[in-house]
Amino acid sequence: MISSVSSRSNPSSFLTSLLKPAARAQPVQPSQDTSAAALRNKLFHTDSFESSARTRSLPPTPTTRPAGAGSDPVSADALVPASSHDASKDYQALSYSEDKQYNGQPLSFWKKNVWDTAIKSGAAPEEAALLVAQVMQEGGTDFNKSGAATNYGPFNLNKDLLETYGKHLPQDLQQLNGSSPEAIELNVTNALDAMRAVGANNYLHHVRGGRTNFEHPEQRISDNPNVKGDDAFAFERSLSNNARLFLESVQANPSTLNDNQRFASDIPNI
């Protein structure tokens, strides 16, 4: 039985035309003795990044397979840089700019605020980029689910994942659906809780196909012929690839954090 399944919509349906993919920017290469905090201040010259910097306080990614997970855990720090591979294994990458609003705010609002909040919460750049990649893929909150599969917030995290792995949950999960600083912090911290508890790869498996794909990412859970046979892994690869593209673009030009350019993928519904 499929449980806690969160289907994903095709972002290309949100616009009438797509721009050609932008040329990939070359990432800044830090020196080996540069601290993570100093590197962030060097790469991202905005007040929000330079103030109230805190040492990462989240626990390290576990080195053993979490109970029930189908894959050994991989940290975002490893998953995102390793995402350069044969594009045929991913869902088709898309890069385009749009003015559409999601949950009452433009894409630039979500990119900027999710990134800022994640960095302030102690996330590594790869972790923050992966959360932004989710925002770019998901668009607005999907309110069509119910039960354990009910989606909340800009990441469309399902109730099962949140209640199992979230450590900063509000009493009412509906508070995750807002766009206030408090709501964004709740979404970011609980997503980081889950990502750190099970590994970034297993986290993405759960995001894509609920507990079913979390426990059995190799299992096909869709009759849609456009869904890849290794869909949970393809979703993971596509999101981590988009996170890398986003991170490279911001490292090359920090002002792109404030634009409506989307790095997403043409991912079919499950």
C-alpha positions in Angstrom: 0.0 0.0 0.0 1.3 3.4 -0.9 1.5 5.7 2.1 2.2 9.4 2.5 2.7 9.9 -1.2 3.4 13.5 -2.3 3.1 13.9 -6.1 4.9 16.7 -7.8 3.6 19.0 -10.5 5.3 20.0 -13.7 6.8 23.5 -13.3 6.6 24.1 -17.0 2.9 24.4 -16.8 3.2 27.6 -14.9 4.3 29.6 -17.9 3.6 30.0 -21.6 7.2 29.9 -22.8 10.6 28.9 -21.5 13.8 30.8 -21.8 16.9 28.9 -23.1 18.9 27.5 -20.2 21.5 30.0 -19.0 25.2 29.2 -19.4 26.5 27.5 -16.3 28.5 29.9 -14.1 31.9 28.7 -12.8 31.8 28.4 -9.0 34.3 30.3 -6.8 37.1 28.1 -5.6 37.9 28.8 -1.9 41.3 28.3 -0.4 41.5 25.3 1.8 42.1 27.4 5.0 39.1 29.6 4.5 36.5 29.0 7.2 32.9 28.3 6.2 31.7 31.5 7.8 34.4 33.6 6.1 33.6 32.0 2.8 29.9 32.9 3.0 30.8 36.5 3.9 33.2 36.6 0.9 30.7 35.1 -1.5 27.5 36.8 -0.4 27.9 40.5 0.3 24.6 41.3 2.0 23.8 42.5 5.5 21.7 39.5 6.3 24.6 37.1 5.6 27.2 39.2 7.5 25.1 39.7 10.7 24.2 37.3 13.5 26.4 34.6 12.0 26.2 31.4 14.1 28.3 28.3 14.1 26.5 25.3 12.6 24.8 23.6 15.5 22.9 20.9 13.7 24.1 17.3 14.3 26.2 15.7 11.5 24.5 13.4 8.9 24.3 9.9 10.3 26.8 7.4 8.8 24.4 4.4 9.2 21.1 3.7 7.4 18.2 5.2 9.3 15.5 2.7 10.4 13.2 2.1 7.5 15.3 4.0 4.9 16.1 2.4 1.7 19.6 3.9 1.1 22.7 4.7 3.1 22.4 8.4 4.1 24.3 11.0 2.1 24.9 14.6 3.4 23.8 17.6 1.3 27.5 18.6 1.4 28.3 15.5 -0.6 25.1 15.1 -2.6 25.0 18.5 -4.2 28.6 18.6 -5.5 28.3 15.1 -6.8 25.2 15.9 -8.9 27.1 16.5 -12.2 26.4 13.4 -14.2 24.7 12.1 -17.3 21.7 14.3 -17.9 19.7 11.4 -19.3 19.5 10.0 -15.7 17.7 13.2 -14.6 14.4 14.7 -15.5 14.9 17.5 -18.1 16.4 20.6 -16.5 14.7 23.9 -17.1 15.9 27.4 -16.5 13.6 30.4 -17.0 12.5 33.6 -15.4 8.9 34.3 -14.4 6.8 36.8 -12.5 4.2 34.4 -11.1 3.5 34.5 -7.4 3.5 31.5 -5.1 1.7 31.7 -1.8 1.3 35.4 -2.4 5.0 36.1 -3.0 7.3 36.1 -6.1 9.9 33.4 -6.5 12.7 35.9 -5.6 11.1 36.3 -2.1 11.2 32.6 -1.4 14.8 32.2 -2.8 16.1 35.0 -0.7 14.3 34.3 2.5 14.8 30.5 2.5 18.5 31.0 1.8 19.0 33.7 4.4 17.0 31.7 7.0 18.9 28.5 6.3 22.3 30.1 6.6 21.3 31.8 9.8 20.1 28.4 11.1 23.6 27.0 10.6 23.1 25.3 7.3 26.0 24.6 5.0 25.6 26.3 1.6 24.8 23.0 -0.1 22.0 22.4 2.5 20.6 25.9 1.9 20.8 25.5 -1.9 18.9 22.2 -1.7 16.1 23.9 0.2 16.0 26.7 -2.4 15.9 24.0 -5.1 12.8 22.6 -3.5 11.1 26.0 -3.5 12.0 26.4 -7.2 10.6 23.0 -8.0 7.5 23.1 -5.9 6.2 26.6 -6.5 3.2 27.1 -4.1 1.8 24.7 -1.4 -0.3 21.8 -2.7 -3.5 21.7 -0.7 -5.0 18.7 -2.5 -3.6 16.0 -0.1 -5.1 14.7 3.1 -4.2 12.5 6.0 -0.5 11.6 6.5 0.1 12.9 3.0 -1.1 16.4 3.7 1.4 18.9 2.4 2.6 22.0 4.3 4.7 25.0 3.5 6.7 26.0 0.5 8.6 22.7 0.5 5.4 20.7 0.4 6.6 18.5 3.2 4.1 15.8 4.1 2.6 15.4 7.6 4.3 12.0 8.1 7.8 13.3 7.5 7.2 16.4 9.6 5.8 14.5 12.6 8.4 11.8 12.4 11.5 13.9 12.0 10.7 17.6 12.7 12.0 18.9 16.0 10.6 22.4 15.8 7.0 21.7 15.0 4.3 24.3 15.9 1.2 23.0 17.7 -0.8 23.7 14.6 0.9 22.6 11.4 -1.1 25.2 9.5 1.4 27.8 10.8 3.8 26.4 8.2 1.7 27.7 5.4 2.5 31.4 6.0 5.1 33.7 4.5 6.1 35.5 7.7 9.7 35.2 9.0 8.4 33.0 11.7 6.7 30.6 9.3 9.7 30.5 7.0 12.0 29.7 10.0 9.7 26.9 11.0 9.7 25.4 7.5 13.5 25.7 7.2 14.4 24.3 10.6 12.1 21.3 10.4 13.3 20.5 6.8 16.9 20.6 8.1 15.9 18.4 11.1 14.6 15.8 8.6 17.5 16.2 6.2 20.1 15.8 9.0 18.2 12.9 10.6 18.1 10.6 7.5 20.5 12.1 5.0 19.7 14.5 2.2 19.1 11.6 -0.3 16.6 9.8 1.9 15.0 13.1 2.7 14.4 13.7 -1.0 13.0 10.2 -1.4 10.5 10.9 1.3 9.6 14.3 -0.3 8.9 12.6 -3.6 7.1 9.4 -2.6 6.4 9.6 1.1 7.2 6.7 3.4 6.8 4.2 0.6 9.8 5.6 -1.4 11.7 6.5 1.8 11.7 2.8 2.7 11.9 1.4 -0.9 13.3 4.1 -3.2 13.8 1.4 -5.9 10.0 0.7 -6.0 8.0 2.1 -8.8 4.9 3.8 -7.4 3.3 5.4 -10.5 1.4 4.1 -13.5 2.4 7.3 -15.4 4.6 6.2 -18.3 6.5 9.4 -18.1 7.8 8.6 -14.6 11.2 7.1 -14.7 11.7 3.5 -13.4 14.1 4.8 -10.7 11.9 7.8 -10.0 12.9 8.4 -6.4 16.6 8.4 -7.4 15.9 10.5 -10.5 14.0 13.1 -8.4 17.0 13.1 -5.9 19.5 13.6 -8.8 17.4 16.3 -10.4 16.9 18.4 -7.2 20.5 18.1 -6.2 21.5 19.1 -9.7 19.3 22.2 -9.6 20.7 23.0 -6.2 24.2 22.9 -7.6 23.2 25.1 -10.6 21.6 27.6 -8.2 24.6 27.6 -5.9 27.0 28.2 -8.8 24.9 31.1 -10.1 24.8 32.8 -6.7 28.5 32.2 -6.1 29.3 33.8 -9.4 26.8 36.7 -9.0 25.2 37.2 -5.5 22.6 39.5 -6.9 20.9 36.5 -8.7 19.6 35.5 -5.2 17.1 38.4 -5.7 15.8 37.5 -9.1 13.0 35.3 -10.4 15.2 32.9 -12.3 14.1 29.3 -11.7 16.3 26.2 -11.8 13.8 23.3 -11.9 13.1 20.1 -13.8 10.3 18.8 -15.9 9.1 16.2 -13.3 5.8 14.4 -14.0 3.1 13.7 -11.5 3.2 10.4 -9.7 
